[in-house]
Amino acid sequence: MSSNVEKSLQELRLNVLAGSMCTATSVAITNPLDTLRIRWQIATKENAGKRIYNFGTRIIQKEGLFKGLWFPGCLAHMGAVSISSGIRLGFYPTIRSQVKRINVEIL
């Protein structure tokens, strides 16, 4: 393989890894809010109450922050988002460069 191709593949790998890590980190940080929103949406009116803050406080008191809000669905969500966004964000610079090259050749 030529050095340009190897350089492009290395850059592509790093872009995919960076995109995956960024989105996985984002999911890890915001998962409690997402879990709280989903649990509040499916709760009965008696359990949900009128304010999401009070609902979240009750969950944390009964189940704890990590078991009640942080861990549910976190790994599955991180896996799905990091794969899809890693590919999308990782391939974007490569595809953009190829499209530019093709447009220049056509014109």
Chimera marker file (.cmm) of the C-alpha trace (Angstrom):
<marker_set name="trace">
<marker id="1" x="0.000" y="0.000" z="0.000" r="1" g="1" b="0" radius="0.5"/>
<marker id="2" x="1.150" y="3.499" z="-0.681" r="1" g="1" b="0" radius="0.5"/>
<marker id="3" x="1.886" y="5.834" z="2.175" r="1" g="1" b="0" radius="0.5"/>
<marker id="4" x="-1.044" y="8.103" z="1.182" r="1" g="1" b="0" radius="0.5"/>
<marker id="5" x="-3.486" y="5.222" z="1.434" r="1" g="1" b="0" radius="0.5"/>
<marker id="6" x="-2.051" y="4.127" z="4.782" r="1" g="1" b="0" radius="0.5"/>
<marker id="7" x="-2.245" y="7.703" z="6.050" r="1" g="1" b="0" radius="0.5"/>
<marker id="8" x="-5.876" y="7.978" z="4.903" r="1" g="1" b="0" radius="0.5"/>
<marker id="9" x="-6.810" y="4.699" z="6.590" r="1" g="1" b="0" radius="0.5"/>
<marker id="10" x="-5.110" y="5.749" z="9.817" r="1" g="1" b="0" radius="0.5"/>
<marker id="11" x="-6.943" y="9.089" z="9.740" r="1" g="1" b="0" radius="0.5"/>
<marker id="12" x="-10.229" y="7.286" z="9.063" r="1" g="1" b="0" radius="0.5"/>
<marker id="13" x="-9.677" y="4.940" z="12.024" r="1" g="1" b="0" radius="0.5"/>
<marker id="14" x="-8.892" y="7.857" z="14.321" r="1" g="1" b="0" radius="0.5"/>
<marker id="15" x="-11.959" y="9.799" z="13.131" r="1" g="1" b="0" radius="0.5"/>
<marker id="16" x="-14.251" y="6.808" z="13.717" r="1" g="1" b="0" radius="0.5"/>
<marker id="17" x="-12.746" y="6.237" z="17.161" r="1" g="1" b="0" radius="0.5"/>
<marker id="18" x="-13.049" y="9.917" z="18.093" r="1" g="1" b="0" radius="0.5"/>
<marker id="19" x="-16.676" y="10.077" z="16.924" r="1" g="1" b="0" radius="0.5"/>
<marker id="20" x="-17.521" y="6.915" z="18.851" r="1" g="1" b="0" radius="0.5"/>
<marker id="21" x="-15.849" y="8.104" z="22.035" r="1" g="1" b="0" radius="0.5"/>
<marker id="22" x="-17.501" y="11.531" z="21.914" r="1" g="1" b="0" radius="0.5"/>
<marker id="23" x="-20.998" y="10.174" z="21.495" r="1" g="1" b="0" radius="0.5"/>
<marker id="24" x="-20.481" y="7.407" z="24.070" r="1" g="1" b="0" radius="0.5"/>
<marker id="25" x="-19.304" y="10.005" z="26.580" r="1" g="1" b="0" radius="0.5"/>
<marker id="26" x="-22.301" y="12.181" z="25.822" r="1" g="1" b="0" radius="0.5"/>
<marker id="27" x="-24.678" y="9.272" z="26.404" r="1" g="1" b="0" radius="0.5"/>
<marker id="28" x="-22.905" y="8.287" z="29.620" r="1" g="1" b="0" radius="0.5"/>
<marker id="29" x="-23.309" y="11.794" z="30.993" r="1" g="1" b="0" radius="0.5"/>
<marker id="30" x="-26.917" y="12.395" z="29.949" r="1" g="1" b="0" radius="0.5"/>
<marker id="31" x="-28.352" y="8.886" z="30.471" r="1" g="1" b="0" radius="0.5"/>
<marker id="32" x="-29.915" y="9.705" z="33.879" r="1" g="1" b="0" radius="0.5"/>
<marker id="33" x="-31.979" y="12.488" z="32.322" r="1" g="1" b="0" radius="0.5"/>
<marker id="34" x="-33.066" y="10.254" z="29.463" r="1" g="1" b="0" radius="0.5"/>
<marker id="35" x="-33.987" y="7.440" z="31.866" r="1" g="1" b="0" radius="0.5"/>
<marker id="36" x="-35.906" y="9.867" z="34.080" r="1" g="1" b="0" radius="0.5"/>
<marker id="37" x="-37.824" y="11.235" z="31.081" r="1" g="1" b="0" radius="0.5"/>
<marker id="38" x="-38.788" y="7.769" z="29.864" r="1" g="1" b="0" radius="0.5"/>
<marker id="39" x="-39.801" y="6.530" z="33.320" r="1" g="1" b="0" radius="0.5"/>
<marker id="40" x="-41.887" y="9.670" z="33.894" r="1" g="1" b="0" radius="0.5"/>
<marker id="41" x="-43.650" y="9.222" z="30.541" r="1" g="1" b="0" radius="0.5"/>
<marker id="42" x="-44.709" y="5.655" z="31.301" r="1" g="1" b="0" radius="0.5"/>
<marker id="43" x="-45.545" y="6.179" z="34.997" r="1" g="1" b="0" radius="0.5"/>
<marker id="44" x="-49.135" y="6.354" z="36.158" r="1" g="1" b="0" radius="0.5"/>
<marker id="45" x="-50.452" y="9.758" z="37.191" r="1" g="1" b="0" radius="0.5"/>
<marker id="46" x="-50.376" y="8.752" z="40.839" r="1" g="1" b="0" radius="0.5"/>
<marker id="47" x="-46.730" y="7.685" z="40.678" r="1" g="1" b="0" radius="0.5"/>
<marker id="48" x="-45.502" y="10.446" z="38.375" r="1" g="1" b="0" radius="0.5"/>
<marker id="49" x="-46.904" y="13.390" z="40.272" r="1" g="1" b="0" radius="0.5"/>
<marker id="50" x="-47.002" y="16.857" z="38.788" r="1" g="1" b="0" radius="0.5"/>
<marker id="51" x="-43.294" y="17.669" z="38.694" r="1" g="1" b="0" radius="0.5"/>
<marker id="52" x="-40.504" y="15.622" z="37.159" r="1" g="1" b="0" radius="0.5"/>
<marker id="53" x="-38.113" y="16.914" z="39.832" r="1" g="1" b="0" radius="0.5"/>
<marker id="54" x="-40.167" y="15.305" z="42.613" r="1" g="1" b="0" radius="0.5"/>
<marker id="55" x="-40.485" y="12.102" z="40.605" r="1" g="1" b="0" radius="0.5"/>
<marker id="56" x="-36.713" y="11.945" z="40.108" r="1" g="1" b="0" radius="0.5"/>
<marker id="57" x="-36.078" y="12.630" z="43.782" r="1" g="1" b="0" radius="0.5"/>
<marker id="58" x="-38.340" y="9.717" z="44.777" r="1" g="1" b="0" radius="0.5"/>
<marker id="59" x="-36.515" y="7.364" z="42.397" r="1" g="1" b="0" radius="0.5"/>
<marker id="60" x="-33.136" y="8.377" z="43.780" r="1" g="1" b="0" radius="0.5"/>
<marker id="61" x="-34.348" y="7.914" z="47.371" r="1" g="1" b="0" radius="0.5"/>
<marker id="62" x="-35.876" y="4.481" z="46.691" r="1" g="1" b="0" radius="0.5"/>
<marker id="63" x="-33.421" y="2.980" z="44.184" r="1" g="1" b="0" radius="0.5"/>
<marker id="64" x="-30.346" y="5.194" z="44.285" r="1" g="1" b="0" radius="0.5"/>
<marker id="65" x="-28.870" y="7.375" z="41.570" r="1" g="1" b="0" radius="0.5"/>
<marker id="66" x="-26.859" y="4.713" z="39.782" r="1" g="1" b="0" radius="0.5"/>
<marker id="67" x="-29.229" y="1.762" z="39.997" r="1" g="1" b="0" radius="0.5"/>
<marker id="68" x="-32.353" y="3.854" z="39.433" r="1" g="1" b="0" radius="0.5"/>
<marker id="69" x="-31.297" y="6.336" z="36.788" r="1" g="1" b="0" radius="0.5"/>
<marker id="70" x="-27.757" y="5.861" z="35.529" r="1" g="1" b="0" radius="0.5"/>
<marker id="71" x="-27.337" y="2.174" z="34.691" r="1" g="1" b="0" radius="0.5"/>
<marker id="72" x="-30.689" y="1.281" z="33.064" r="1" g="1" b="0" radius="0.5"/>
<marker id="73" x="-30.108" y="1.144" z="29.327" r="1" g="1" b="0" radius="0.5"/>
<marker id="74" x="-26.775" y="2.958" z="29.479" r="1" g="1" b="0" radius="0.5"/>
<marker id="75" x="-24.592" y="0.296" z="27.863" r="1" g="1" b="0" radius="0.5"/>
<marker id="76" x="-27.081" y="-0.522" z="25.118" r="1" g="1" b="0" radius="0.5"/>
<marker id="77" x="-27.618" y="3.150" z="24.327" r="1" g="1" b="0" radius="0.5"/>
<marker id="78" x="-23.871" y="3.854" z="24.377" r="1" g="1" b="0" radius="0.5"/>
<marker id="79" x="-23.202" y="0.916" z="22.057" r="1" g="1" b="0" radius="0.5"/>
<marker id="80" x="-25.848" y="1.836" z="19.518" r="1" g="1" b="0" radius="0.5"/>
<marker id="81" x="-25.047" y="5.539" z="19.435" r="1" g="1" b="0" radius="0.5"/>
<marker id="82" x="-21.288" y="5.102" z="19.383" r="1" g="1" b="0" radius="0.5"/>
<marker id="83" x="-21.457" y="2.709" z="16.436" r="1" g="1" b="0" radius="0.5"/>
<marker id="84" x="-23.827" y="4.802" z="14.329" r="1" g="1" b="0" radius="0.5"/>
<marker id="85" x="-22.298" y="8.181" z="15.164" r="1" g="1" b="0" radius="0.5"/>
<marker id="86" x="-18.760" y="6.862" z="15.033" r="1" g="1" b="0" radius="0.5"/>
<marker id="87" x="-19.284" y="5.695" z="11.481" r="1" g="1" b="0" radius="0.5"/>
<marker id="88" x="-21.149" y="8.852" z="10.455" r="1" g="1" b="0" radius="0.5"/>
<marker id="89" x="-18.690" y="11.280" z="12.035" r="1" g="1" b="0" radius="0.5"/>
<marker id="90" x="-15.675" y="9.174" z="11.140" r="1" g="1" b="0" radius="0.5"/>
<marker id="91" x="-16.429" y="8.821" z="7.466" r="1" g="1" b="0" radius="0.5"/>
<marker id="92" x="-17.585" y="12.406" z="6.959" r="1" g="1" b="0" radius="0.5"/>
<marker id="93" x="-14.127" y="13.971" z="6.322" r="1" g="1" b="0" radius="0.5"/>
<marker id="94" x="-13.159" y="11.144" z="3.964" r="1" g="1" b="0" radius="0.5"/>
<marker id="95" x="-16.375" y="11.346" z="1.954" r="1" g="1" b="0" radius="0.5"/>
<marker id="96" x="-16.194" y="15.165" z="1.882" r="1" g="1" b="0" radius="0.5"/>
<marker id="97" x="-12.656" y="15.000" z="0.477" r="1" g="1" b="0" radius="0.5"/>
<marker id="98" x="-13.677" y="12.494" z="-2.188" r="1" g="1" b="0" radius="0.5"/>
<marker id="99" x="-16.695" y="14.576" z="-3.231" r="1" g="1" b="0" radius="0.5"/>
<marker id="100" x="-14.502" y="17.677" z="-3.497" r="1" g="1" b="0" radius="0.5"/>
<marker id="101" x="-11.998" y="15.751" z="-5.623" r="1" g="1" b="0" radius="0.5"/>
<marker id="102" x="-14.749" y="14.447" z="-7.917" r="1" g="1" b="0" radius="0.5"/>
<marker id="103" x="-16.283" y="17.925" z="-8.276" r="1" g="1" b="0" radius="0.5"/>
<marker id="104" x="-12.916" y="19.419" z="-9.179" r="1" g="1" b="0" radius="0.5"/>
<marker id="105" x="-12.336" y="16.705" z="-11.808" r="1" g="1" b="0" radius="0.5"/>
<marker id="106" x="-15.778" y="17.265" z="-13.346" r="1" g="1" b="0" radius="0.5"/>
<marker id="107" x="-15.401" y="21.018" z="-13.577" r="1" g="1" b="0" radius="0.5"/>
<link id1="1" id2="2" r="1" g="1" b="0" radius="0.2"/>
<link id1="2" id2="3" r="1" g="1" b="0" radius="0.2"/>
<link id1="3" id2="4" r="1" g="1" b="0" radius="0.2"/>
<link id1="4" id2="5" r="1" g="1" b="0" radius="0.2"/>
<link id1="5" id2="6" r="1" g="1" b="0" radius="0.2"/>
<link id1="6" id2="7" r="1" g="1" b="0" radius="0.2"/>
<link id1="7" id2="8" r="1" g="1" b="0" radius="0.2"/>
<link id1="8" id2="9" r="1" g="1" b="0" radius="0.2"/>
<link id1="9" id2="10" r="1" g="1" b="0" radius="0.2"/>
<link id1="10" id2="11" r="1" g="1" b="0" radius="0.2"/>
<link id1="11" id2="12" r="1" g="1" b="0" radius="0.2"/>
<link id1="12" id2="13" r="1" g="1" b="0" radius="0.2"/>
<link id1="13" id2="14" r="1" g="1" b="0" radius="0.2"/>
<link id1="14" id2="15" r="1" g="1" b="0" radius="0.2"/>
<link id1="15" id2="16" r="1" g="1" b="0" radius="0.2"/>
<link id1="16" id2="17" r="1" g="1" b="0" radius="0.2"/>
<link id1="17" id2="18" r="1" g="1" b="0" radius="0.2"/>
<link id1="18" id2="19" r="1" g="1" b="0" radius="0.2"/>
<link id1="19" id2="20" r="1" g="1" b="0" radius="0.2"/>
<link id1="20" id2="21" r="1" g="1" b="0" radius="0.2"/>
<link id1="21" id2="22" r="1" g="1" b="0" radius="0.2"/>
<link id1="22" id2="23" r="1" g="1" b="0" radius="0.2"/>
<link id1="23" id2="24" r="1" g="1" b="0" radius="0.2"/>
<link id1="24" id2="25" r="1" g="1" b="0" radius="0.2"/>
<link id1="25" id2="26" r="1" g="1" b="0" radius="0.2"/>
<link id1="26" id2="27" r="1" g="1" b="0" radius="0.2"/>
<link id1="27" id2="28" r="1" g="1" b="0" radius="0.2"/>
<link id1="28" id2="29" r="1" g="1" b="0" radius="0.2"/>
<link id1="29" id2="30" r="1" g="1" b="0" radius="0.2"/>
<link id1="30" id2="31" r="1" g="1" b="0" radius="0.2"/>
<link id1="31" id2="32" r="1" g="1" b="0" radius="0.2"/>
<link id1="32" id2="33" r="1" g="1" b="0" radius="0.2"/>
<link id1="33" id2="34" r="1" g="1" b="0" radius="0.2"/>
<link id1="34" id2="35" r="1" g="1" b="0" radius="0.2"/>
<link id1="35" id2="36" r="1" g="1" b="0" radius="0.2"/>
<link id1="36" id2="37" r="1" g="1" b="0" radius="0.2"/>
<link id1="37" id2="38" r="1" g="1" b="0" radius="0.2"/>
<link id1="38" id2="39" r="1" g="1" b="0" radius="0.2"/>
<link id1="39" id2="40" r="1" g="1" b="0" radius="0.2"/>
<link id1="40" id2="41" r="1" g="1" b="0" radius="0.2"/>
<link id1="41" id2="42" r="1" g="1" b="0" radius="0.2"/>
<link id1="42" id2="43" r="1" g="1" b="0" radius="0.2"/>
<link id1="43" id2="44" r="1" g="1" b="0" radius="0.2"/>
<link id1="44" id2="45" r="1" g="1" b="0" radius="0.2"/>
<link id1="45" id2="46" r="1" g="1" b="0" radius="0.2"/>
<link id1="46" id2="47" r="1" g="1" b="0" radius="0.2"/>
<link id1="47" id2="48" r="1" g="1" b="0" radius="0.2"/>
<link id1="48" id2="49" r="1" g="1" b="0" radius="0.2"/>
<link id1="49" id2="50" r="1" g="1" b="0" radius="0.2"/>
<link id1="50" id2="51" r="1" g="1" b="0" radius="0.2"/>
<link id1="51" id2="52" r="1" g="1" b="0" radius="0.2"/>
<link id1="52" id2="53" r="1" g="1" b="0" radius="0.2"/>
<link id1="53" id2="54" r="1" g="1" b="0" radius="0.2"/>
<link id1="54" id2="55" r="1" g="1" b="0" radius="0.2"/>
<link id1="55" id2="56" r="1" g="1" b="0" radius="0.2"/>
<link id1="56" id2="57" r="1" g="1" b="0" radius="0.2"/>
<link id1="57" id2="58" r="1" g="1" b="0" radius="0.2"/>
<link id1="58" id2="59" r="1" g="1" b="0" radius="0.2"/>
<link id1="59" id2="60" r="1" g="1" b="0" radius="0.2"/>
<link id1="60" id2="61" r="1" g="1" b="0" radius="0.2"/>
<link id1="61" id2="62" r="1" g="1" b="0" radius="0.2"/>
<link id1="62" id2="63" r="1" g="1" b="0" radius="0.2"/>
<link id1="63" id2="64" r="1" g="1" b="0" radius="0.2"/>
<link id1="64" id2="65" r="1" g="1" b="0" radius="0.2"/>
<link id1="65" id2="66" r="1" g="1" b="0" radius="0.2"/>
<link id1="66" id2="67" r="1" g="1" b="0" radius="0.2"/>
<link id1="67" id2="68" r="1" g="1" b="0" radius="0.2"/>
<link id1="68" id2="69" r="1" g="1" b="0" radius="0.2"/>
<link id1="69" id2="70" r="1" g="1" b="0" radius="0.2"/>
<link id1="70" id2="71" r="1" g="1" b="0" radius="0.2"/>
<link id1="71" id2="72" r="1" g="1" b="0" radius="0.2"/>
<link id1="72" id2="73" r="1" g="1" b="0" radius="0.2"/>
<link id1="73" id2="74" r="1" g="1" b="0" radius="0.2"/>
<link id1="74" id2="75" r="1" g="1" b="0" radius="0.2"/>
<link id1="75" id2="76" r="1" g="1" b="0" radius="0.2"/>
<link id1="76" id2="77" r="1" g="1" b="0" radius="0.2"/>
<link id1="77" id2="78" r="1" g="1" b="0" radius="0.2"/>
<link id1="78" id2="79" r="1" g="1" b="0" radius="0.2"/>
<link id1="79" id2="80" r="1" g="1" b="0" radius="0.2"/>
<link id1="80" id2="81" r="1" g="1" b="0" radius="0.2"/>
<link id1="81" id2="82" r="1" g="1" b="0" radius="0.2"/>
<link id1="82" id2="83" r="1" g="1" b="0" radius="0.2"/>
<link id1="83" id2="84" r="1" g="1" b="0" radius="0.2"/>
<link id1="84" id2="85" r="1" g="1" b="0" radius="0.2"/>
<link id1="85" id2="86" r="1" g="1" b="0" radius="0.2"/>
<link id1="86" id2="87" r="1" g="1" b="0" radius="0.2"/>
<link id1="87" id2="88" r="1" g="1" b="0" radius="0.2"/>
<link id1="88" id2="89" r="1" g="1" b="0" radius="0.2"/>
<link id1="89" id2="90" r="1" g="1" b="0" radius="0.2"/>
<link id1="90" id2="91" r="1" g="1" b="0" radius="0.2"/>
<link id1="91" id2="92" r="1" g="1" b="0" radius="0.2"/>
<link id1="92" id2="93" r="1" g="1" b="0" radius="0.2"/>
<link id1="93" id2="94" r="1" g="1" b="0" radius="0.2"/>
<link id1="94" id2="95" r="1" g="1" b="0" radius="0.2"/>
<link id1="95" id2="96" r="1" g="1" b="0" radius="0.2"/>
<link id1="96" id2="97" r="1" g="1" b="0" radius="0.2"/>
<link id1="97" id2="98" r="1" g="1" b="0" radius="0.2"/>
<link id1="98" id2="99" r="1" g="1" b="0" radius="0.2"/>
<link id1="99" id2="100" r="1" g="1" b="0" radius="0.2"/>
<link id1="100" id2="101" r="1" g="1" b="0" radius="0.2"/>
<link id1="101" id2="102" r="1" g="1" b="0" radius="0.2"/>
<link id1="102" id2="103" r="1" g="1" b="0" radius="0.2"/>
<link id1="103" id2="104" r="1" g="1" b="0" radius="0.2"/>
<link id1="104" id2="105" r="1" g="1" b="0" radius="0.2"/>
<link id1="105" id2="106" r="1" g="1" b="0" radius="0.2"/>
<link id1="106" id2="107" r="1" g="1" b="0" radius="0.2"/>
</marker_set>
